[in-house]
Amino acid sequence: MRNASLLRNPLTRIALAAALAFAWGGGAVAADEPAKPNHEVKDPYYGDALFHFFQDHYFTSVTTLMASQHFGRVSHHDEESEILRGGMLLSYGLTKEAGQIFAKLLDSTAPKVRDRAWFFLAKIRYQRGYLPEAENALAQVENNLPENLQEDRLLLQANLLMSHGEFNAAADVLNSMSLKATSSRYARYNLGVALLKLNDTPRSVARGMSILDDVGRMPAENEEFRALRDRANVALGFTALTEGDARLARSYLERVRLKGLQSNKALLGFGWAADSLKDPKLALVPWTELAERDVGDSAALEARIAVPYAYVKLGAYGQALDRYNTAIAAFEQESKALKESVVALRSPKWIDTLIDANPGDEMGWFWRLGDLPEVPHAAHLSQVLAQHEFQEAFKNYRDLRYLAKNLDDWKDKLGIFDAMLATRRKAFADKLPPVQARAGDTSIELLAKRRDAVAREVAEGEQAGDGVAFADAKELDLLERVKTLRAAVEAPGADAEVTVLRERVRLAAGLLSWQLAKKQTDRVWALQKDLQQIEAALVEMKRRDADLATAQKEEPLRFDRFGQRIAALSPLLNVMIPRVASLQREQQRAVQDIAVAELVRQQERLADYTTQARFALAQLYDRAYANKEPERAAAKP
């Protein structure tokens, strides 16, 4: 059964609510609801981390994000990426590291960011058991939280009140919240149970039953809420039985579904309610049904001896005798099966088989067990898997196994990286001489001087203003021909015919000069544009030349830095791999101990019920013997 709220669950829901709330800069997003981005992702590396995050690849996401932060690749999202990282670290239980991240954000001048930081810091402190510090952090939160986080804030406040035993005050806080919220329903259930367990005043008991009654009557739109409703009604029923009100207990237990997870307890309680009302015949109805169910459930075990107990009350001693014998035989068979299951669970193979049957891409808290491995009695294993303690311990083992594989992969990759680095060094050394030779073939300084000379010619031609400096080959030819003609017609002693052509030559020369002057502006503009392009090309050549010089100097240093990083990782892996392997073995034993402990508890319950059955059977035999003694005495002569 899930716990009261996000705060008492594994840190996944807290972490993802935190990560999503900050990553998108808007309201909090429920951990089981898809998130929608509402702002632009400016850094591709941040978007890459978010992509993995929303694919539920949290390990890849956080490692990718941390690498991008190290190299300064998410500068536009510094604050958001820090909170996303803190949320994911929190989901892996790294509360210290996550708390440090949230604490840094308290210096933020943005009220919304500051309030969220205080709020999540309060959650972390509560989770770690620092209750006064959590209350202090929560007190710093003003009114800048979004609506969904306001609800979580009330839940946190209620949990802090319950931690101090202030259940009535916690109930007042929870009553201001909607029953539709998943976490609110669980918090109310836990509060109701806590008030019943407190049992210090009739008022607290009445308050607890009232809260549970609200949960037990609520509409349930899915199986999760229906199971919670059944559990609340079972708690109400057994509380009423304890208080001596069997009729009220029956009314509560009648709400429980016959096929739900709580049906066995409800049937058992309904039978005891009928027995309290002196109606053993009615008690036989639920108990007989329950006795036919799996003996692995403690309620079904109790029903096996409750049925003959009812027959005894009805005076049906023969049927009671048969039922007790049947129960003892079933108990002995189940005890044998439990021993076989214990032997199977002591073997480490079933744990790896369980993981192989439930593969997952990465480590993470959202992973859930589904398929069971091949074991002698799968029903026993399903009961073990249902425990929250086992689930969390098994997740830790699975995560350690993933980390061990990841470290082994990195150890293999180091050799590959070494080979890649050697290849890069060789390629650089091979390509450098030809590049240097090509660079030496072209003198940037000579090209720059030629460009400056051309620029001076353009300037001088523009200053002359006659356009002659910008004439093309045809126009230069015409200029030369005009010059020759003018020399001919203007020569002394020219005959009369040549003198007649003088005016025509003058007009042709003037037309040519006019055309050259007219075209000068366009030609100057085109040449200046070409000069700009040449200048840009020269700048680019200088940049490349500088880059080449820098590369010649820095690339070997860069290779050395990569080599140093690869060399530094090797001893680190040599330390971490055996450490993780040792932790993995310890966690494997812990998982086995938890699983075996549950089966041992079942064996103890079974032994207790067997003892009760044998004792009741002995009483029936004593009764039968006592009844036959008078008959024997009367029969004697």
N, C-alpha and C positions, 0 to 999 in steps of 0.2 A: 504494500500500500504506500502510495506517495505520502510525503509529509505535508505539513501545514502550508508552507509557502515556498517561494523561491529561496528564501533564506535558509531553510532547513533541508532543501534538496541538495544534490551535488551541485557544484558551482556553475554548471553549464548554463542554466537559464539566466543566472545573474550575469555571467560573463558575456553571453551573447546579447542580452538586453543592453548591457553597458557598451559593448563594441558597436552594436547597430545604432544605438541612440547617439553616440558621438560620431561614428563614421559618417552618418548622413546629416548630422547637424540639426536634426529636427526632433520630433517626438520619439519616445522609445518605441521599439518594435518588439512585439511578443516573440519569444524564442521559437514558438511553433508556427509563426506566420511568416510568409515570404515578405521580404523587404523590397521597397522600391526606391531607387536612388532619386534624390530631388535636387542634386546640384552637379555641376560639371566636374569631371575628373581631369585635372590639368596635368598630372604627372603619369605617364604610361606605366611606370613601375608600381605606383600606388594602385592603379587599375588592375594590374596583374595580381597583386596581393588580394584585392577584393574578389577577383574572378575565382581564385582558389578558395577563398572564404565562403562564397556562395555555392561552391561545389561541395561543401562540407569537407574539404581537404585542409583542415586547420593546421596541421603540422607543416605542410608545404607553404601555406599562407603566412604563418608567423615567421618561418625561416626566410622566406623570400622577402618579407617586409623588413626584417632585421638587417638582411644583407643590403637592401636598398637604402635603409637609413644610414648604415655604416658608410656607404659611398656617397651620401648626400643626394640621392636621386628622387626624393619625395619632398623637396623643399616647399612646394605649394600646399602640402598637406601635413606639415610637421605635427600640429596638434592632433589632427584626426588620426594620423597613423600611430601616434603614441597611445591614444585611447584604444584603437583597434588592437594594438599589440598587448596592452594591459588586459583587455577583455579576454583575449585568447590565452594569455598566461594564466589568468584567473580560472579559465575553464579547465586547465590542467592542474589546478590546485596550487599553483605557485603564488600564494596569497601575499607573501612578503614582497616579491618583485612587482606584482600588480599594485600593491598598496603604495609602493614608492612612486610608481607612475602617476597614480591618482593624486598623491600628495603634492607632486610638482605642479599639478594643474590648479592648485589652490591659489597660486600667485597670479592666475589669469585675471585680467580686468573685466572680462565679459561675464556679466551676472549669470547667464544661462550655463556657461561652462563651469563657473565656480560652484554653482548649486549642484550640478551633476557630479562634480568631483567630490564635494562633501557627502553627497548622498551615497555614492558607490563606496567611498571610503568608510562610511558608517556601516554599510553592508559587509564589507570585508572584516572590519573589526568585530562585528557581531558573529560572523562565521568563525572567527578565531577565538571567540570567547572573551574578548575585551569589551565587556558590556558598558562600563562607565565611559570608556573612550568612544564607543559606538554612540551612546546617548549624546555625548558632547558634540560629535561630528554631525549627528542628525539635527541638533539644535542650531547649527550654523546654516542650515538650509533655509532659504527665504521663500519667496513665492515665484520662482522662475523655472520650476520644473514643468514639463509638459503633462498633459492629463494622465497618460498611462503611468508615468513615473510618480505622479501624485498618489495614485492608487497603491503602488509599491511602497511608497513612503508611509502610508497608513498601515500597511501590513508590517513593515519593519517596526513601526511604533508599537503596534499591538504585540508583536513578538517580544519586544523589549519589556513591555509591561508584564507579559506572562512570565518572563524570566525572573521577575521580582515577586511573582505570586499575586500580582494585581489583576486578577482575572476579570473582575467586574468592570474595571476601567478599560481593559482590553476589549471586552464585549461591547462597551459603548463605542469604541473606535470602529470596530468591525461592523456594527449596526449601521454606520454611516456609509458603508460601501455596498455596492451592488452584489447580489448573490450570483450574478451571471459570470463573474470573473472566476476562472479556474482556481487561482491561488486563494481567492477569498473563501471559496467553498471548503478547501482543505484547511484553511486557517480556522474557520468556524467549527469544523469537525474536531480538530485538535483542541480548540478552546473548550468545546462542550465536554470532551472526554476528560480534560484537565480539571474542569469544575466538578465533575462527578468523582474523580479520584481524590480531589481535595476533601470533599465531603465534610467540611468543617461546620457548616450551618445548613439548615433546611433551605435557606434562600439560595445558597450556591448550588445545591443539588437541583433545585427547581429551575435555576437559571441555566444550568448545564443541560438539563433535559429539554428546556424550551429551545435552546440553540440547536441541539441535535434533532429536535422535532422539525424545525424549519428545514434543516438539511435533508431529513428523511422524507419530507413532502415535496421537495423542489422538483420541477420538471427536469427530466434528464434527456438531453438530446443525443447523447452518445453512450457507448458502453462504459467509458471511464466514469462519467457522472452517475450512471445507474449503479455501478459497483460501489461508489462512495455512498450513495443513498442507501443501498442495502446494508452497508457497514454501520451507518448511523442508526438504522432501525434495529440491527442486532444489538448494538450497544444499549439502545433504549430498552429493548426487551429484557436483556440480562440484568440491567439496573433495576427494572421494575420487579423482576424475580427476587433480587436481593432485598428490595424494599418490602417484599411480601405481597405485592399486588399482582397475582397471577393473571387476572382478567386483563389488566392493562398491558401486561407483558405479551399476552396473546394478540392483542390488537396491534401492537408494534410489529411483532414477528410475522403477522399475516401480510404485511406490506412487502416482505422480502420475496424476490423471485425464486421459483423452484429450481431453476437451472443456472442461477448465478453463482459467483464464487463464494458467497456467504450462505448459500442454501443449506449446507450441512449443519452449520451452527444454528441456523434458524429452526431447522427441523428438530435438532436436539433440544433447543430451548423451548420450543412449542410443546414437546413431549413432557418436559419437566413442569411446564405451566399446567398442563392437564393433570399431571400427577399431584401437583399442589392443590388442585381443585377436587381431589379425591376421585378422579375419573381415569383409572389405569387403562380402561378399554379405549378411550380416546387417545391416550398417550401412545398406545400400540400403533396407531395409524402412521404418524411421522417416524417413529422409531423403527418400525418394520421396513419402511421405505429406505431409511438411512442405513440400516444394517446391511442392505444389499449393495451398498456402494463400496468404493475402494477402501480397503482397510488401512491404507497408508494415511488416511486422514484421521486425526485424533477424535473428531466427532463421530465418525463411523465406527471407530474402535469402541467408544463408550456406548454407542447404540447396540453393539453386539451383546453387551451384558445388561443394558437397560431393558431390552426386550424380554429376556427371561425374568428380570426383576418385576416387570409388569405382570407377567403370567403368574408369578408367585402371589402377587396381590390379588389376582383374580381367582386364585385357588387352582389354577391349571398346572399342578406340579409336574406332571409327566411332560408337558410341552416345555416347561421351564427347564427340566432336566436335559431334554434333547437340545434345547437352545444353548445351554451352558456348555455342553459337550462339544457342540458345533463351534461355539465361539473359541473354546480352548484349542481345538484342532486348527482353526483358522489362525489363531494367534501364534501357535507353534510353527505353522507353515510360513507365516509372515516373518517370524523371527529368523527362520532359516534363510529366507530371501534377503532380509536385511544384512545378515552376515555376509552373504555373497556380494551384495552391493558394496559393503564396506571394503571387502578385499579388492573389488574392482576399482573403487575410488582411491585406494592406497597406491595404485599403479599410476605413474605419471603420464602414461600413454593416452588415457582418456581425455586429459586436458588439451593436449595438442590435437586430438581427434575432434574435440568440441570446437576448437578454433577453425580447423579445416572445414568443418561442416557449416561454419558461419563466417565466411571470409569477409573482409572489409578492406577498403583501399588504404586507410590510414588509421592511426590511433585517434581516439576521440570519445567524448562522453555520450554522443548520440547513438553510438553503436548498440544494437540490442541483439540478444540471443534469440535464435529462431529454431533451427533444427537441432535435434538431439543426436549424439553419437550412438554407436552400437554398444550397449551395456546390458548386463543380464536382466535388470529390471528397470526399464526406462521411467516407470512411474516414480520410483524413488528419486531419480535424478531430476525429474521435473519439479518435485517438491523442493529440492535443494536449490535449483535455479531460481525459484520464485522468491528467495530471500534477498532482501536489499543488500545485506552484508556480503553475501556471496557475489552478487552482481558487481558490486564496487571492487571487491578484491580480485575478481576475475578480469575486470577491465584493466586494473593495474598490471596484472600479469600479462595481458595481451599487449598493453602499451610497452612494457619492458621487452617483450619479445620483438615488437616492431622496432624499438630502439636498438636492440642487439643486432637485428638484421641490417638496420640502417648504418650502424657503425661498421659492420663487416663489409658492407658495400663500399663505404668510404675508404676502408683499408685497401680494398681491391682497386678503387679509383685512384689512389695515390700513385700506384705504379703506372697507371695509364697517364696520369698527369705528368709524371716524370718523363715518360716517353714523349708526350706531346711537347713538353718544354724543350727537350733535347732536339726534337724535330724543328721547332720554331727557331732555336738558336742557330742550327745548321742552315736553315733557309735564309735567315737574316745574313749570316756570314757569306753565303753563296751569292746573294743578290746585291749586296752592298757594293762590291767593286764595279760591276757594270753600270750601276746607277751613278756612282761617283764619276765614272768615265764619261757617261752621257752628259752629266752636269758640267764637266770640264770642257766639253766641246763647244758650249755656248757661253760666251762672256756677257754677263748681264750688264757690266759696266760699259762695254763697247756698244751694246744695243741701246743703252741709255744715252750715250753720246750721239749716236746717229739720230735718235729720236729728237734730241735737243737741237741738232743741226737742222733737221727738217722743220722744227718749230720756228727756228730763227728765219729760215727762208720764207715760210708762210707769213710771218710777221712783217718781214721786209717787203714781200710782194704786196701784202695788204696795205702797207704804208705808201707804197708807190702809187697804188690806186689805178694803174692802167690795165690791170688784168693780164699783162704779158707773162708774169711769173706763173700763172695758172693755166696758160694755153696748152692745148693738147698737140699732138704731133702734126695733125693736118693744119691746125691754126698756125703753128710755128713755120710750117712750110709756106703757107700763104704770106706770113709776115716777111719771110725771106725773099719771096718772089716780088712782093710789093716794094721791098727795099731795093731790090735790083732794078726794077722798072723805074722807080723814082730816080735812082742814080743815072739811069739811061736818059730819061726825058729831061732831066735837069742839068745834064752835062753841057758845057760850053761848046758852041759850034754845032748844036743839034740842028738837023734840017727842019723844014717847015712841017713835014708830016709828023715828026716826033713831037714837035711843039704842040700840035693839035691834041695829042694823047695826054699831055701833061695834066689837064683838068680831070680827065677820066681816072688817071692814076691817083690823083689827090682825093677824088671822091671815094675810090675803092679803099684807099688807106684809111680814110676817115670812118667809113662804114665798118671796116675790120676793127679799128680801135674802139668804136662804139660797142660792137658786139662783145669784144673782150671785157670792156669795163662793165657791161651789163651782167655778164656771166660771173663776174668776180665774186659777188656776195654769196651766191649759191655754192660756188666752188670752195670758197674759204670756209663756209659752214661745214661742208662735207669733209674737208681736210681736217678741220678742228675736231670733228666727231671721230674721224679715224685716229687722230692723235690721242684722243681720250681713251679709245679702245686699246691703243698701243700702250698707253700709260697704265691702264688696268691690267693688261697682260704682263707688263713689267713688274707691277706690284705683286701679282699672283706668282710670277717666277721668283721674285725675292722671297715671298712667303714660303714657297715650296723649298727654296734653297735653305731658308732658315729652319724649316721643319726637318729637312734632310740632315742639317747639321745637328739639330736637337735630337733627332732620332739616333744618329750615330753615337751621341753621348748618352742619351737616356734609355734607349731600348735595352742595352746590356744591363743597365741598373734595374730596369723593370723586370727583366728575366731573373736577375739575382733576387729581387724581392719575392717573385713568385716561387722561386726555388726555396727561399727561406721559409715562406708560409707552408709549403709542402713539407719541408723538413720538420717544421715545428708541429705539424699535425700528427706526424707519425708517433712520437712519444706520448702525445696526448691520447691518441687512440689506444696505444698500448696500455695506458692506465685505465681508460674508460671501459674498454671491452671486457676485461675480467671483472671490473666492478659491477657493470650491468649484468654480466652473467651470474655473478654471485647474488645480486638482488633478485634476479629472475628465479634462481633456485629457491631462495628464501620465500619469495611470493608464491611460487608453486606449492611449497609445503604449506603456506598459510591458506591457500585456496583449498588444498586437500583437507587440512585440519577443519576448516569451516564446514566443508561438505560432510566429512565423516562425523563431526560433532552433531550435526543435525540428525544424521541417521542413528547415532548413539542415543540422542534424546528420544527418538522414536522407539528404539529398543527398550529404553527405560520405561516409557509409557506403556509399551506392549507388555513388559514384565509385570508392571503394576496392575494392568487390567487382567492379565493371566492369573495373578495372585488373587485378585478380587473374585474372578470367576471360579477358581478352585475353592476358595473359602465359601462362596455361596453354594457351590455344588456339595461341599461337605455338610453344610447346614441342611440341605435338602435330604441328604442321606441320613443325617441324624434325625431329622423329622420323621422320615419314613421308618427308621428303626424304632424310634420312640412309639410310633403308632402301632407297630407290630408286636411290641412287648405285651400289652394287655391281651391281645389275641392269643399269644403263645401261653400266657398264664392261664387263660380260660380253657385252653385246649388240654392242659395237663390233667390227669386223673386225680 
